[in-house]
Amino acid sequence: LEAVRDIVDCILTSRALPTFLGLVLAVGNYLNGGTGRGQADGFEIRALGLLESIKDPNGNDLRHFVLDMFFHLKPAEAGTLIYELFPCFCNVTRRLSKNAIGTEEFNKGFLVSAPGTDEVERFKGELTEAQSLCQQATAKLGASTVFGKTMPVMLEQAKTSIEELAKLVDEASNHLSQLWEYLGGQVLTIRELCELLDNLFVPAELIANRGLDRDWVEPFTSGQSFSTNHLKRIWGLEHSMLFPGGGDDEVPKVQDGAAAAHAADLGPRTLDAEGFCRALAAGIRHPEEFASAAQNHSACLGTRSLGGDLGDIERGSMHPAIEALLFDSELELKKVLGPVETQAGWHLVMAMKKTRGMLSTTIRASHILIGPGRYEPPAAEEVLALATAGPTSGEEGAILQTCRRWSFAVSLPQGFSTALEEETQARQSLLECREKLQGRPGLTLLFRWQCSFITSAKGILSEMPAKATGLLSFNACGDKVELGQLLAADSPAVRQKMAQQGFESRLKWNNDGWQEAGELFGHDDCCDVQVTLKQEGGSPASTWHLKVRPTLLAYAASEPNLRVALCSEHYWFERCATLVRVRDGHIVVRVDNSDEEITVDPRPKTILLAGSFRYGKGKQLVLLQEQGLKDARVEEHIAGNRHKLKLGDGEPMEVDLNETNHCVPLMASAAMFEKARIEYCKDLVEKGGTITDAITGNKLRVDEQLVRLVGELGAMDQVPAADVAKMAFDDLEWVAGLEIGLSDRVWAQGSEGCVEHIDRKGRCMVRLADGSSTPPLPQSQLKKARPIAGVQQDAFSKVQTIRDLVPLLLRDREARMSGARLTQPVLVRAGPGTGKSWSLKQ
């Protein structure tokens, strides 16, 4: 079934096949010139089988003429075509043998003919019969026997396998339907298609009884790949009969003196495949550049869309020339290797990862294949560095990273100019939105629709008709607010984006810039978007409901003396600060109890609202100082949270009050509170010195117990997929580049789902949350769900006992004067009877 999909894909995605068929059409129109069939726009694909019936006086048929033109006028396309059609040629078995009288016979067979619908139905029938027999046997033997316990489980596994097989059959049938549509409605079986193409390029009469050397015949009979050189040999086309002086690929040779002037007339000098590989390798410095070059230049049909990814390679699985590079004892990872030559052409190779097992070593590698032919050389690269202000991460970092382009390009690479323009517009949109809200108190949440999480409240997104269009709206207190439009999925612009962005590419928002959230979002941080589909013929309009959860969020903040808490990667309340002024949409804040001013881009990940405190003269407070708790009295409120306080008999001092450095007295004085705290702790030790074990009932002394703690720093990848599937969305992070297996929870095409199938090329089919399934996707397009790490500070990774934990929970008080909450909440997980209760008392 995967072979069927590969065969269909090689036809649908071939870049050279239209060129070859166009040549056949041109020859046919020439031969039919002057007749009603001499201006045809196309022909039935089965007509390729008729070329052998038209022969010249020398006995060469029309295939000989067409291939002579193709091999010598279009050598690069010829090499590419033979490689692209390799799945078709692989489906044919060829055997050269001798009959009873010693005459050679060249026989062909076919491995795959059609999707196995009949086999699936037969399997289902056998499964039903086996289930019935199992029930009868279980009734006699008993459900508690080994048979009664294991056989139903095995049959359930068989049922799952048959369902997966049926799904693959349906997919293969759908692929065939796409092929028939591509061929203009002509219906061919896989066998007919492979037989047609194989007889066109590898006819039996050219191999049997021709006295060819075994080296030239073996590639056709051993299942190996063959090249245009092998085809030229069996067709006798090593030297063109039509173009003895060479085709368009011949490069005129220039004598020394006139070289420069003549080169200017000829344009760029072309290179052969090996030279092009060397020129290409000189401009590749990183794996990302290697993947990009593979997608742009590689002739390998199976890996081109994957950035050249070959997966994990063991010895004996690849061509010896490639293995010699990868299994070299001095192999360097992420360095360009080669070029090396195989029958398919010239290869550049890059090793990404090396894994040593007990029995073998595997190399994760990628390659770029350049087929035979002549190519324009890639010029040297120049680096275009885009200056950025502030940190670049997420959406901004993806756009504003240093970008590379070829120096012969007229402009920036396709898409980059647009991306840069969109990012510039987005920044301007955010600045305008913040300026519009200048003076509004507090924090105002802003958002953009792009890159949102989208799910369907009811129904399956993939079942929304591809041709359907409609209105996107939001119900605000009974009033319908128009948000945008639903686009048809079969439009060229949308179809191109669907593979990467999924359903999101069908949503066209009226305002695609930054805007105020207002009342759009509910308690679940989602916007309930109503989609009213347009109907033809006056039939009632149908309605869909979407849950849209934006990920691009920001704040507008400009209120004087606004209190905020500064956040970082590890601390959600790192320091408190007061807004001083606004500068270019960013806010300048003064950190509590210091003269330090910081410029911040206000976003949910950088700031939070902090408490505002204002006390009148004479108010008694307890203030945290380096020496401990001190009694303080308010002398004057200055501005914001800043007060003038008097500590005992000392001089008045100005203090920024926040949540962590003061409180209203709970007792008559700070000293009394400190005394009560010590007494409370002593009471805990004396009265709580023992605890009853929940399992054994024994009395245990708390201070004698010791429990070992292991921090989960970096261990979250080991959580079973079944447990990850049950976790709440907010407890997960979505990470690219992790190894993905069956049943893993992943993010694909703008929605979450689980991996339900992985094909032999490592591509994943994902069952999305709405019930639909994706086509096979390379793992580079997926993000794997991973529980958010429990310990994010290195100091906690060294904790082994409760005693090690205590100093970290009693962090230095100095930062608390600035409003810091540096103590990380700690979750201790353990089974029954392992000491959780007395650990808490310790």
C-alpha positions in Angstrom: 0.0 0.0 0.0 2.9 2.4 0.7 4.3 1.3 -2.6 1.1 2.4 -4.3 1.3 5.8 -2.6 4.9 6.2 -3.6 4.2 5.3 -7.3 1.3 7.8 -7.5 3.4 10.5 -5.7 6.3 10.1 -8.1 3.9 10.8 -11.0 2.1 13.7 -9.4 5.2 15.4 -8.1 7.6 14.8 -11.0 9.2 17.9 -12.4 10.6 16.3 -15.5 7.7 14.1 -16.6 5.7 17.0 -18.1 8.8 18.0 -20.2 9.1 14.5 -21.6 5.4 14.2 -22.4 5.5 17.6 -24.0 8.3 16.3 -26.3 6.2 13.3 -27.2 3.2 15.6 -28.0 5.4 17.8 -30.1 6.7 14.9 -32.1 3.2 13.6 -32.6 1.9 16.9 -33.8 4.8 17.1 -36.3 4.0 13.7 -37.7 0.3 14.6 -38.0 1.0 18.0 -39.5 -1.5 19.0 -42.1 -4.2 16.8 -40.6 -6.9 17.5 -38.1 -4.8 15.8 -35.4 -1.7 18.0 -36.0 -2.6 20.6 -33.4 -3.5 18.5 -30.4 -3.2 19.9 -26.9 -2.7 16.5 -25.3 -3.0 12.7 -25.7 -4.1 9.7 -23.8 -1.3 8.3 -21.7 -2.0 4.8 -23.2 -0.8 6.2 -26.5 2.8 5.8 -25.2 2.4 2.1 -26.0 1.8 2.9 -29.6 5.2 4.5 -30.2 6.8 1.2 -30.9 4.5 0.6 -33.9 5.9 3.6 -35.9 9.3 2.7 -37.4 11.8 4.3 -39.7 13.5 2.5 -42.7 16.4 1.4 -40.3 13.9 -0.4 -38.1 14.2 2.0 -35.2 10.8 2.9 -33.7 9.5 6.3 -32.5 10.7 5.6 -29.0 14.3 5.6 -30.3 13.8 9.0 -31.9 12.1 10.6 -28.8 14.7 9.2 -26.3 17.5 10.4 -28.6 16.1 13.9 -28.5 15.4 13.7 -24.7 18.8 12.3 -23.6 20.9 14.7 -25.7 18.8 17.9 -25.7 17.6 17.7 -22.1 20.2 15.6 -20.2 19.5 17.1 -16.8 15.7 16.5 -17.1 16.4 13.0 -18.4 18.5 12.1 -15.4 15.9 13.6 -13.1 13.0 11.8 -14.7 14.7 8.4 -14.4 15.3 9.0 -10.7 11.8 10.4 -10.1 10.1 7.4 -11.8 12.2 4.9 -9.7 9.2 3.8 -7.6 7.5 2.7 -10.9 10.6 0.9 -12.1 11.0 -0.8 -8.7 7.5 -2.3 -9.0 8.6 -4.3 -12.0 10.6 -7.5 -11.6 12.8 -8.4 -14.7 14.4 -11.7 -15.3 16.7 -12.8 -18.1 16.6 -16.6 -18.7 17.0 -19.2 -21.4 14.2 -21.4 -22.7 14.5 -25.1 -23.7 16.3 -24.4 -27.0 18.8 -21.9 -25.5 17.1 -18.7 -26.6 17.2 -15.8 -24.1 13.8 -14.6 -22.7 13.3 -11.3 -20.8 10.3 -11.7 -18.5 8.6 -9.1 -16.5 6.4 -9.3 -13.4 4.7 -6.8 -11.1 4.9 -6.6 -7.3 1.9 -4.3 -6.7 -1.2 -4.2 -8.9 -4.0 -2.5 -6.9 -5.1 -1.6 -3.3 -6.1 -4.8 -1.5 -9.8 -4.2 -0.8 -10.6 -7.9 -1.2 -7.9 -8.9 1.3 -9.2 -6.5 3.9 -12.7 -8.0 3.6 -11.2 -11.5 3.9 -9.3 -10.5 7.0 -12.5 -9.1 8.6 -14.3 -12.3 7.8 -11.5 -14.4 9.4 -11.5 -12.1 12.4 -15.2 -12.5 13.0 -14.9 -16.3 12.7 -11.9 -16.3 15.1 -13.8 -14.1 17.6 -16.8 -16.6 17.6 -14.5 -19.5 18.1 -12.7 -17.7 20.9 -16.0 -17.0 22.7 -16.9 -20.7 22.5 -13.5 -21.8 23.7 -13.5 -19.3 26.6 -16.9 -20.5 27.7 -15.5 -24.1 28.0 -12.1 -23.3 29.4 -13.1 -20.3 31.6 -12.2 -16.7 31.4 -9.5 -17.0 34.1 -7.3 -19.4 32.1 -4.3 -18.2 30.1 -6.3 -18.7 26.9 -9.2 -16.7 28.3 -7.0 -13.8 29.3 -4.6 -13.5 26.3 -6.7 -14.5 23.3 -9.3 -11.7 23.5 -6.4 -9.2 23.8 -4.7 -10.7 20.8 -7.9 -10.6 18.7 -8.4 -6.9 19.8 -4.9 -6.1 18.5 -5.7 -7.9 15.3 -8.9 -5.8 14.9 -6.9 -2.6 15.4 -4.3 -3.8 12.8 -7.1 -4.6 10.3 -8.7 -1.1 10.9 -5.3 0.5 10.2 -4.9 -1.6 7.1 -8.4 -0.6 5.9 -7.4 3.0 6.4 -4.3 2.6 4.3 -6.3 0.9 1.6 -8.7 3.9 1.5 -5.7 6.2 1.3 -4.2 4.3 -1.5 -7.5 4.3 -3.4 -7.7 8.1 -2.8 -4.2 8.4 -4.2 -5.3 6.5 -7.3 -8.2 8.8 -7.8 -5.8 11.8 -7.7 -3.7 10.1 -10.3 -6.7 9.5 -12.6 -7.7 13.2 -12.2 -4.1 14.2 -13.0 -4.2 12.1 -16.2 -7.4 13.8 -17.3 -9.8 11.2 -16.2 -8.0 8.2 -17.7 -8.3 5.2 -15.5 -5.3 2.9 -15.2 -4.4 0.4 -12.6 -1.0 0.6 -11.0 0.1 -2.5 -13.0 -1.0 -0.9 -16.3 0.8 2.4 -15.5 4.1 0.6 -14.5 4.0 -1.7 -17.5 3.4 1.2 -19.8 6.4 3.2 -18.5 8.7 0.3 -18.1 8.0 -0.9 -21.7 8.7 2.6 -22.9 12.2 2.8 -21.3 13.2 -0.8 -20.8 11.7 -2.9 -23.7 12.4 -6.6 -23.5 13.5 -6.8 -27.2 16.5 -4.5 -26.5 18.0 -6.8 -23.8 17.3 -10.4 -24.8 19.6 -11.9 -27.4 21.6 -8.7 -27.9 24.9 -9.9 -26.5 25.1 -7.1 -23.9 27.7 -7.2 -21.2 26.4 -8.4 -17.9 27.4 -5.2 -16.1 24.9 -3.3 -18.4 22.1 -5.8 -17.9 22.4 -6.4 -14.2 20.9 -3.1 -13.0 17.7 -4.0 -14.8 17.4 -7.5 -13.4 18.7 -7.0 -9.8 16.2 -4.4 -8.6 18.9 -1.8 -8.4 18.5 1.7 -9.7 19.7 2.4 -13.2 20.8 5.6 -14.9 20.5 7.3 -18.3 23.9 5.9 -19.1 22.4 2.3 -18.8 19.4 3.3 -21.0 21.7 4.9 -23.6 23.7 1.7 -23.7 20.7 -0.6 -24.4 19.2 1.8 -26.9 22.5 2.4 -28.6 22.4 6.1 -27.9 25.8 6.7 -26.4 26.4 9.1 -29.3 23.4 10.8 -30.7 22.4 9.9 -34.3 20.3 13.1 -34.6 22.7 15.6 -32.9 26.3 14.4 -33.6 27.7 17.8 -32.5 25.9 17.7 -29.2 22.7 19.2 -27.8 22.0 22.4 -25.9 24.0 21.1 -23.0 27.3 21.4 -24.9 29.3 24.4 -23.6 31.4 26.1 -26.3 35.1 26.2 -25.4 36.7 29.6 -25.2 40.4 30.3 -26.0 42.5 32.1 -23.4 42.6 35.6 -24.8 38.8 36.0 -25.5 37.6 34.1 -22.4 36.3 37.1 -20.5 34.6 38.8 -23.4 33.1 35.6 -24.7 31.8 34.6 -21.2 30.0 37.9 -21.0 28.2 37.0 -24.2 27.4 33.4 -23.1 26.1 34.3 -19.7 27.0 32.2 -16.6 29.2 29.2 -17.2 27.5 25.9 -16.7 28.8 23.1 -14.5 28.5 19.3 -14.6 26.8 17.5 -11.7 30.1 17.0 -9.7 31.1 20.7 -10.2 27.7 21.9 -9.2 27.9 19.8 -6.0 31.2 21.3 -5.1 30.0 24.8 -5.7 26.8 24.1 -3.7 28.8 22.6 -0.8 30.9 25.8 -0.5 27.9 27.8 0.4 26.5 25.5 3.1 27.6 26.1 6.7 24.7 24.8 8.8 22.2 21.9 8.7 19.4 24.4 8.1 21.1 25.6 4.9 21.7 22.0 3.9 18.0 21.2 4.2 17.1 24.3 2.3 19.5 23.4 -0.5 18.1 19.9 -0.6 14.5 21.2 -1.0 15.7 23.6 -3.8 18.1 21.4 -5.8 17.9 17.7 -4.9 16.7 15.3 -7.5 15.8 12.7 -4.9 12.0 12.4 -4.9 11.7 10.6 -1.6 13.7 13.0 0.5 13.5 16.3 -1.3 10.5 17.5 0.7 12.1 16.3 3.9 15.2 18.5 3.4 17.2 15.4 2.3 16.6 13.4 5.5 17.5 9.7 5.0 16.6 8.7 8.6 18.9 6.3 10.6 21.3 4.4 8.5 23.0 1.1 9.3 26.0 -0.5 7.5 24.9 -2.3 4.4 21.7 -0.3 3.8 23.2 2.4 1.5 25.5 2.7 -1.5 29.1 1.8 -0.5 30.4 5.2 -1.5 28.0 7.0 0.8 28.7 4.5 3.7 32.4 5.1 3.3 31.7 8.8 4.2 29.3 8.1 7.1 31.1 5.3 8.8 34.5 6.9 8.7 36.3 6.8 12.1 36.9 10.5 11.9 33.4 11.5 10.9 32.5 15.1 11.8 28.8 15.8 12.5 26.9 18.6 10.7 29.7 19.0 8.1 29.1 18.7 4.3 30.7 15.5 3.0 31.4 14.6 -0.6 30.5 14.8 -3.4 30.5 11.1 -4.2 29.1 9.4 -7.3 26.5 6.6 -7.5 24.5 5.3 -10.3 21.9 7.9 -9.6 24.3 10.9 -9.8 26.4 12.9 -7.4 25.6 13.2 -3.7 26.4 15.7 -0.9 26.0 14.1 2.5 25.7 15.5 6.1 25.7 13.4 9.2 23.4 14.8 11.9 23.6 12.3 14.8 25.6 9.2 15.6 24.2 6.5 17.9 26.3 3.5 19.2 24.2 0.5 20.1 25.3 -2.8 21.6 25.4 -4.6 18.2 25.6 -1.8 15.6 26.1 1.9 15.0 23.5 4.0 13.2 24.0 7.4 11.6 21.2 9.9 11.1 22.0 11.6 7.8 20.7 13.8 5.0 21.8 14.0 1.4 21.4 16.1 -1.8 21.3 14.3 -5.1 22.3 16.1 -8.3 21.5 14.1 -11.4 23.5 14.0 -14.6 23.4 17.2 -16.7 24.7 20.7 -16.8 23.7 23.4 -14.3 24.2 27.1 -13.8 26.6 27.5 -10.9 25.4 28.9 -7.5 27.2 32.1 -6.9 28.9 33.0 -3.6 26.7 34.0 -0.8 26.4 37.3 1.0 25.0 37.7 4.5 22.1 40.1 5.1 21.9 40.8 8.8 18.7 42.5 10.0 19.2 44.8 12.9 16.8 44.1 15.8 15.8 46.1 18.9 15.3 43.9 21.9 15.1 40.1 22.2 14.1 38.1 19.2 12.1 35.0 19.9 9.0 33.2 18.7 7.2 35.0 15.8 9.7 37.9 15.7 12.8 35.7 16.0 11.7 33.5 13.1 11.5 36.6 10.9 14.4 38.7 12.2 17.2 36.0 12.3 20.2 36.6 10.1 19.2 35.5 6.6 21.2 34.4 3.6 20.6 34.8 -0.1 22.4 34.0 -3.4 24.3 37.0 -4.7 22.9 36.5 -8.2 19.3 36.8 -6.9 17.5 39.9 -8.1 16.0 40.4 -4.6 15.5 38.6 -1.4 14.4 35.0 -1.5 10.7 34.4 -2.3 8.6 35.0 0.7 11.2 36.8 2.8 10.5 40.3 1.5 6.8 39.7 2.2 7.6 38.3 5.7 9.8 41.3 6.5 7.2 43.6 5.3 4.5 41.8 7.3 6.7 42.0 10.4 7.3 45.7 9.9 3.6 46.2 9.5 2.9 44.2 12.6 5.3 46.3 14.7 3.8 49.4 13.4 0.3 48.0 14.0 1.2 47.3 17.7 2.7 50.7 18.2 -0.4 52.4 16.7 -2.7 50.3 18.9 -0.7 51.2 22.0 -0.7 54.9 21.1 -4.5 54.8 20.6 -4.9 53.4 24.1 -2.6 56.0 25.7 -3.8 57.1 29.1 -6.1 54.1 29.7 -5.6 52.8 33.3 -4.1 49.4 34.0 -3.1 46.8 31.5 -5.1 46.4 28.2 -4.7 43.0 26.6 -3.9 43.1 22.8 -3.8 40.2 20.4 -3.4 39.0 16.8 -5.4 36.3 15.1 -2.4 34.7 13.4 -0.9 31.5 14.8 -3.9 30.7 17.0 -5.0 27.3 18.3 -8.2 26.5 16.5 -10.7 23.7 17.4 -14.3 23.0 16.5 -16.9 23.2 19.3 -19.0 20.6 17.4 -18.2 18.7 14.2 -14.9 18.0 12.5 -13.0 20.8 10.8 -11.9 18.6 7.9 -15.6 17.9 7.1 -16.3 21.5 6.4 -16.9 21.6 2.6 -13.8 22.6 0.7 -15.8 24.9 -1.6 -17.7 26.5 1.4 -17.3 30.2 2.1 -18.9 32.2 4.8 -18.9 34.9 7.4 -16.9 34.8 10.7 -18.6 36.6 13.5 -18.8 37.0 17.3 -21.9 37.4 19.5 -21.4 40.3 21.8 -24.3 40.7 24.2 -26.8 39.8 21.4 -25.1 41.9 18.7 -23.3 40.1 15.9 -19.8 41.5 15.3 -18.3 40.7 11.9 -14.7 39.3 12.3 -13.8 38.1 8.8 -14.5 35.5 6.1 -14.1 31.8 5.5 -12.2 31.1 2.3 -12.7 28.1 0.0 -10.1 25.4 0.5 -9.8 24.6 -3.2 -8.5 28.1 -4.2 -4.8 28.0 -5.3 -3.6 30.5 -2.7 -5.3 28.6 0.2 -4.4 25.1 -1.1 -0.7 26.1 -1.1 -0.8 27.1 2.6 -3.0 24.2 3.9 -0.1 21.8 4.2 1.8 24.1 6.6 -0.9 26.1 8.4 -3.9 23.7 8.2 -7.3 25.1 8.7 -6.0 28.5 9.8 -5.2 29.3 6.1 -9.0 29.4 5.4 -9.6 32.2 7.8 -9.3 35.7 6.5 -9.7 38.2 9.3 -10.9 41.8 8.8 -8.2 43.0 11.1 -5.1 41.0 10.8 -3.0 43.4 12.9 -2.9 44.0 16.6 -6.2 44.9 18.3 -7.8 45.2 21.7 -9.1 41.9 23.1 -12.1 43.6 24.9 -14.9 41.1 25.6 -13.8 38.6 22.8 -12.3 36.0 25.1 -14.0 34.0 27.8 -12.7 32.4 31.0 -11.0 29.7 28.9 -8.9 32.3 27.0 -10.7 31.4 23.8 -12.9 33.3 21.4 -16.2 31.6 20.3 -16.3 32.4 16.6 -19.4 31.6 14.6 -19.0 30.6 11.0 -22.1 31.1 8.9 -21.7 29.2 5.6 -23.1 30.7 2.4 -25.6 28.4 0.7 -26.7 28.3 -2.9 -30.3 28.1 -4.1 -31.8 29.8 -1.1 -31.4 26.8 1.2 -31.0 27.5 5.0 -27.5 28.6 6.0 -25.6 26.1 8.2 -23.5 27.3 11.2 -20.2 26.1 12.7 -18.7 27.2 16.0 -15.0 27.5 16.4 -12.8 27.9 19.5 -9.9 30.2 18.7 -7.2 30.7 21.2 -4.6 33.3 20.2 -0.9 32.9 21.0 0.3 36.3 20.0 -0.4 38.5 23.0 0.8 41.9 24.2 -0.3 44.7 26.6 -0.9 48.4 26.2 0.3 50.2 29.4 0.7 53.9 30.0 -0.9 54.8 33.3 1.5 56.9 35.4 2.8 55.1 38.5 1.3 51.8 37.3 2.5 48.9 39.5 3.9 45.9 37.6 5.9 42.7 38.5 8.7 41.9 36.1 8.8 38.2 34.9 11.6 36.1 33.6 12.0 32.6 32.3 12.4 31.1 35.8 10.5 33.6 38.1 7.0 34.9 37.6 7.5 37.7 40.2 11.2 38.5 39.8 11.0 42.2 41.0 8.3 44.8 41.4 8.5 48.2 39.6 6.6 51.4 38.9 5.9 52.8 35.4 7.8 56.0 34.9 7.2 56.8 31.2 6.4 55.3 27.8 8.9 55.2 25.0 8.0 53.9 21.4 5.3 51.7 22.7 7.6 50.2 25.4 7.4 51.1 29.1 10.3 52.4 31.3 9.9 51.2 34.9 11.9 52.0 38.1 12.7 48.9 40.2 11.5 49.1 43.8 13.9 50.5 46.3 16.6 51.3 43.7 17.4 53.9 41.1 17.5 51.2 38.3 15.3 51.9 35.3 14.5 49.1 32.8 12.8 49.3 29.4 10.2 46.5 28.9 8.1 45.4 26.0 4.8 44.8 28.0 3.6 41.3 27.2 2.0 38.5 29.3 5.4 36.8 29.5 7.3 39.9 30.7 5.0 41.7 33.2 2.1 41.1 35.6 0.0 43.5 37.5 1.4 44.1 41.0 -0.3 45.4 44.1 -0.7 49.1 44.8 -0.3 50.3 48.4 -1.1 53.8 49.8 -1.2 54.4 53.5 -2.0 57.6 55.5 0.2 59.3 58.0 0.6 57.5 61.3 -0.2 54.0 59.9 1.7 51.2 61.7 3.5 48.6 59.5 5.9 45.7 59.9 8.8 46.2 57.5 11.3 43.5 56.3 14.9 44.6 56.7 18.3 42.8 56.4 18.3 42.5 60.2 14.8 40.9 60.2 11.3 42.4 60.9 11.1 46.0 62.1 8.2 48.2 63.4 7.6 51.2 61.1 5.3 54.2 61.1 4.2 56.1 57.9 5.3 59.7 58.0 4.2 60.6 54.5 2.9 59.1 51.2 5.1 60.5 48.4 3.8 58.9 45.1 2.7 55.6 43.8 3.9 53.0 46.3 6.7 55.2 47.7 6.3 56.2 51.4 8.4 58.0 53.9 8.7 55.6 56.9 10.3 56.0 60.4 11.8 52.9 62.0 11.9 53.3 65.8 14.1 56.2 66.8 16.0 56.3 63.4 15.8 58.9 60.7 12.9 58.7 58.2 13.6 56.7 55.0 11.9 56.5 51.7 10.7 52.9 50.8 8.7 51.4 47.9 6.2 49.1 49.6 5.3 45.9 47.8 3.7 42.5 48.6 6.9 40.9 50.0 8.6 43.6 52.1 5.9 44.7 54.5 2.5 43.9 56.1 0.0 45.3 58.4 0.8 44.2 62.0 -0.9 41.0 63.2 0.3 41.6 66.8 1.3 44.6 68.9 4.9 44.6 67.6 7.3 42.8 65.3 9.2 41.4 68.3 6.0 39.9 69.7 5.3 38.3 66.3 8.8 36.9 66.1 8.5 35.4 69.6 5.1 33.8 68.7 6.7 32.3 65.5 9.5 30.7 67.5 7.1 29.3 70.1 4.9 27.9 67.3 7.9 26.1 65.7 8.9 24.7 69.1 5.4 23.4 69.7 5.5 21.7 66.3 8.7 19.9 67.2 7.5 18.8 70.7 3.9 17.8 69.9 4.5 16.7 66.4 7.7 14.7 67.1 6.1 11.5 66.1 3.7 10.5 63.4 1.7 7.3 62.7 2.8 5.4 59.6 -0.3 5.1 57.4 0.6 1.5 56.3 2.0 -0.2 59.4 0.5 1.9 62.1 3.8 2.3 63.9 4.8 5.5 65.6 7.9 7.1 63.9 10.0 9.9 65.1 9.9 12.7 62.5 13.5 13.9 63.0 14.9 10.4 62.5 13.3 9.9 59.1 15.1 10.5 55.8 13.6 10.5 52.3 15.6 10.7 49.1 14.4 13.3 46.6 15.2 13.3 42.9 14.5 16.5 40.9 12.8 16.1 37.6 15.1 18.5 35.8 15.5 17.2 32.2 13.6 14.0 32.9 10.2 15.0 31.5 10.9 13.3 28.1 10.5 9.9 29.9 6.8 10.4 30.7 4.8 7.6 28.9 2.7 8.8 25.9 -0.4 7.4 27.6 0.1 9.7 30.6 0.9 12.7 28.4 -2.4 12.1 26.5 -4.3 12.6 29.7 -2.6 15.8 30.8 -4.2 19.2 30.6 -3.2 21.4 27.7 -1.8 24.1 30.0 0.6 21.5 31.6 2.3 20.9 28.3 4.9 22.5 26.1 5.2 21.8 22.4 8.8 21.1 21.3 10.2 20.6 17.8 13.1 18.2 17.1 12.1 15.5 19.5 11.9 11.8 18.4 8.3 11.0 17.6 6.7 7.6 18.0 3.2 6.0 17.7 0.5 7.4 19.9 2.6 10.5 20.8 0.6 13.7 21.3 1.7 16.2 18.7 0.9 19.6 17.2 0.3 19.4 13.4 -1.3 21.8 10.9 -2.6 24.2 13.5 -4.2 21.6 15.7 -3.2 18.9 18.3 -3.6 15.2 17.8 -1.9 11.9 18.2 0.3 9.9 15.8 -1.6 6.9 14.4 0.8 5.7 11.8 4.4 6.1 10.8 5.4 5.0 7.3 8.8 3.5 6.3 10.1 7.0 5.4 9.4 8.2 8.9 6.4 10.3 7.9 3.6 10.5 10.4 -0.1 10.4 10.0 -1.8 12.3 12.8 -5.3 11.9 14.1 -6.4 15.5 15.0 -8.6 16.5 17.8 -11.5 17.1 15.5 -11.4 13.5 14.4 -9.8 14.0 11.0 -6.5 12.6 9.8 -3.6 14.4 8.1 -1.7 13.1 5.1 1.8 11.7 5.9 3.9 14.6 7.3 7.6 14.8 7.9 8.6 14.9 11.5 10.2 18.3 11.0 6.6 19.7 10.6 5.5 18.3 14.0 5.9 19.5 17.6 5.8 16.9 20.3 3.9 17.5 23.6 6.1 17.4 26.7 5.1 18.0 30.3 6.5 21.3 31.5 9.6 20.6 33.5 9.0 20.5 37.3 12.4 22.0 38.3 13.7 24.9 36.3 16.6 26.1 38.5 19.9 24.2 38.6 20.1 24.5 42.4 17.0 22.3 42.8 18.5 19.6 40.7 21.1 19.0 43.5 18.5 18.4 46.2 18.7 14.9 47.7 16.9 15.3 51.1 14.5 17.5 52.8 17.4 19.2 54.6 18.9 20.2 51.2 15.6 21.7 50.2 15.2 24.0 53.2 17.9 26.5 52.4 16.4 27.0 48.9 13.0 27.7 50.4 14.5 30.3 52.7 16.2 32.4 50.1 18.1 35.6 50.9 15.8 38.4 52.0 17.7 41.1 50.1 15.8 40.7 46.9 12.5 40.7 48.7 12.9 44.5 49.3 12.4 44.8 45.5 9.3 42.6 45.5 11.0 39.4 44.4 9.4 36.0 45.0 12.4 33.9 44.2 11.3 30.7 46.0 10.1 28.2 43.4 7.0 26.2 44.4 8.0 22.6 44.8 5.8 19.6 44.2 6.9 16.3 45.9 5.3 13.3 44.4 5.5 9.8 46.0 3.4 6.7 46.6 1.5 5.7 49.8 3.6 5.2 52.9 6.7 6.8 51.5 6.8 9.7 53.9 5.0 12.6 52.3 3.3 13.7 55.5 6.3 13.7 57.9 8.4 15.2 55.1 6.1 18.2 55.2 6.5 18.4 59.0 10.2 18.1 58.7 
